[in-house]
Amino acid sequence: ASSAAQDRVMIPAFKTAHLLLSNGCFDALDPSRPEEGGGSPLPIALLLLVQAELRGCKDVVKLESGASVIAALLQYDAPSVREPCLQTLLALLCHRFPKVRRRAGEELYMQVLTHPGIVPETEGESGEEVVTLLSETDWSDEVPNIRATRDRLYPLLGVARKEPEGGPVAPRTTDPARTEQRNRDSPGDGTYRDLVKEMHY
């Protein structure tokens, strides 16, 4: 199937998933509460699917829809879901498309207000700072103007910033120049790393 034909399926699917997540239809599937009948792999599987679809995507509508799904998954407090969701959204805050940056900022802002637990509890006022940064920053501004603000959100949200370069596949040569080239061309070891690498951030 062509990419355009696939997008005609995936975009409505993303919108439907976002609607179901936003209305609590998947609350019972919380992977952090297996004792309550949760523990479903669906949230993680959905996250991986969306991340894979966003990798290499140039369709703004699809990117915006995918960002909304990933943000909605922040309702699950399991680290295996929440941390990669935050990492992906923070990467999207510096996406090359202004509309995608703005959507990621808006969605993350709404989720932080709805689910205060997204911001780690500290003695300071990190929660208020996160809200202020997300609400007062013009995410449609040029990337160099907002990158420092985006980077500030990593420690405030308790998220490690993964470096985009390199990959797990070791080159077969010991020539430093060829090793560097192979690392740049390596496909990476995960969807998030590949996504960040493609955005060059």
Disulfide bonds with the S-S distance in Angstrom:
none
